[in-house]
Amino acid sequence: MATTNPLQFIQQVRTEVSKVVWPTRREVMLTTVMVFIMAALVAVFFALVDILIRGGLQQILGFFG
């Protein structure tokens, strides 16, 4: 196993970071908006499922109570 001194390590990190393709501001904003929309849709879906299950259970338990 080869050891790398700290200076070489920093140079290697800089080389690798320079290869990264960073997203544009527009891409970041667009994906952020898409994440918020999807989170809202999932929240609504689970709220509806919760309401349906709760109503069904209340109906079932109403027969026995």
Distance bins in CASP14 RR format, pairs under 12 A and 6 or more apart:
PFRMAT RR
TARGET T0000
AUTHOR 0000-0000-0000
RMODE 2
METHOD distances of the structure
MODEL  1
2 8 0 0 0 0 0 1 0 0 0 0 0
2 9 0 0 0 0 0 1 0 0 0 0 0
3 9 0 0 0 0 1 0 0 0 0 0 0
4 10 0 0 0 0 1 0 0 0 0 0 0
4 11 0 0 0 0 1 0 0 0 0 0 0
4 12 1 0 0 1 0 0 0 0 0 0 0
4 13 0 0 0 0 0 1 0 0 0 0 0
5 11 0 0 0 0 1 0 0 0 0 0 0
5 12 0 0 0 0 0 1 0 0 0 0 0
6 12 0 0 0 0 0 1 0 0 0 0 0
6 13 0 0 0 0 0 1 0 0 0 0 0
7 13 0 0 0 0 0 1 0 0 0 0 0
7 14 0 0 0 0 0 1 0 0 0 0 0
8 14 0 0 0 0 0 1 0 0 0 0 0
8 15 0 0 0 0 0 1 0 0 0 0 0
9 15 0 0 0 0 0 1 0 0 0 0 0
9 16 0 0 0 0 0 1 0 0 0 0 0
10 16 0 0 0 0 0 1 0 0 0 0 0
10 17 0 0 0 0 0 1 0 0 0 0 0
11 17 0 0 0 0 0 1 0 0 0 0 0
11 18 0 0 0 0 0 1 0 0 0 0 0
12 18 0 0 0 0 0 1 0 0 0 0 0
12 19 0 0 0 0 0 1 0 0 0 0 0
13 19 0 0 0 0 0 1 0 0 0 0 0
13 20 0 0 0 0 0 1 0 0 0 0 0
14 20 0 0 0 0 0 1 0 0 0 0 0
21 27 0 0 0 0 0 1 0 0 0 0 0
22 28 0 0 0 0 1 0 0 0 0 0 0
23 29 0 0 0 0 1 0 0 0 0 0 0
23 30 0 0 0 0 1 0 0 0 0 0 0
23 31 1 0 0 1 0 0 0 0 0 0 0
23 32 0 0 0 0 0 1 0 0 0 0 0
24 30 0 0 0 0 1 0 0 0 0 0 0
24 31 0 0 0 0 0 1 0 0 0 0 0
25 31 0 0 0 0 0 1 0 0 0 0 0
25 32 0 0 0 0 0 1 0 0 0 0 0
26 32 0 0 0 0 0 1 0 0 0 0 0
26 33 0 0 0 0 0 1 0 0 0 0 0
27 33 0 0 0 0 0 1 0 0 0 0 0
27 34 0 0 0 0 0 1 0 0 0 0 0
28 34 0 0 0 0 0 1 0 0 0 0 0
28 35 0 0 0 0 0 1 0 0 0 0 0
29 35 0 0 0 0 0 1 0 0 0 0 0
29 36 0 0 0 0 0 1 0 0 0 0 0
30 36 0 0 0 0 0 1 0 0 0 0 0
30 37 0 0 0 0 0 1 0 0 0 0 0
31 37 0 0 0 0 0 1 0 0 0 0 0
31 38 0 0 0 0 0 1 0 0 0 0 0
32 38 0 0 0 0 0 1 0 0 0 0 0
32 39 0 0 0 0 0 1 0 0 0 0 0
33 39 0 0 0 0 0 1 0 0 0 0 0
33 40 0 0 0 0 0 1 0 0 0 0 0
34 40 0 0 0 0 0 1 0 0 0 0 0
34 41 0 0 0 0 0 1 0 0 0 0 0
35 41 0 0 0 0 0 1 0 0 0 0 0
35 42 0 0 0 0 0 1 0 0 0 0 0
36 42 0 0 0 0 0 1 0 0 0 0 0
36 43 0 0 0 0 0 1 0 0 0 0 0
37 43 0 0 0 0 0 1 0 0 0 0 0
37 44 0 0 0 0 0 1 0 0 0 0 0
38 44 0 0 0 0 0 1 0 0 0 0 0
38 45 0 0 0 0 0 1 0 0 0 0 0
39 45 0 0 0 0 0 1 0 0 0 0 0
39 46 0 0 0 0 0 1 0 0 0 0 0
40 46 0 0 0 0 0 1 0 0 0 0 0
40 47 0 0 0 0 0 1 0 0 0 0 0
41 47 0 0 0 0 0 1 0 0 0 0 0
41 48 0 0 0 0 0 1 0 0 0 0 0
42 48 0 0 0 0 0 1 0 0 0 0 0
42 49 0 0 0 0 0 1 0 0 0 0 0
43 49 0 0 0 0 0 1 0 0 0 0 0
43 50 0 0 0 0 0 1 0 0 0 0 0
44 50 0 0 0 0 0 1 0 0 0 0 0
44 51 0 0 0 0 0 1 0 0 0 0 0
45 51 0 0 0 0 0 1 0 0 0 0 0
45 52 0 0 0 0 0 1 0 0 0 0 0
46 52 0 0 0 0 0 1 0 0 0 0 0
46 53 0 0 0 0 0 1 0 0 0 0 0
47 53 0 0 0 0 0 1 0 0 0 0 0
47 54 0 0 0 0 0 1 0 0 0 0 0
48 54 0 0 0 0 0 1 0 0 0 0 0
48 55 0 0 0 0 0 1 0 0 0 0 0
49 55 0 0 0 0 0 1 0 0 0 0 0
49 56 0 0 0 0 0 1 0 0 0 0 0
50 56 0 0 0 0 0 1 0 0 0 0 0
50 57 0 0 0 0 0 1 0 0 0 0 0
51 57 0 0 0 0 0 1 0 0 0 0 0
51 58 0 0 0 0 0 1 0 0 0 0 0
52 58 0 0 0 0 0 1 0 0 0 0 0
52 59 0 0 0 0 0 1 0 0 0 0 0
53 59 0 0 0 0 0 1 0 0 0 0 0
53 60 0 0 0 0 0 1 0 0 0 0 0
54 60 0 0 0 0 0 1 0 0 0 0 0
54 61 0 0 0 0 0 1 0 0 0 0 0
55 61 0 0 0 0 1 0 0 0 0 0 0
55 62 0 0 0 0 0 1 0 0 0 0 0
56 62 0 0 0 0 1 0 0 0 0 0 0
56 63 0 0 0 0 0 1 0 0 0 0 0
57 63 0 0 0 0 0 1 0 0 0 0 0
57 64 0 0 0 0 0 1 0 0 0 0 0
58 64 0 0 0 0 0 1 0 0 0 0 0
58 65 0 0 0 0 0 1 0 0 0 0 0
59 65 0 0 0 0 0 1 0 0 0 0 0
END
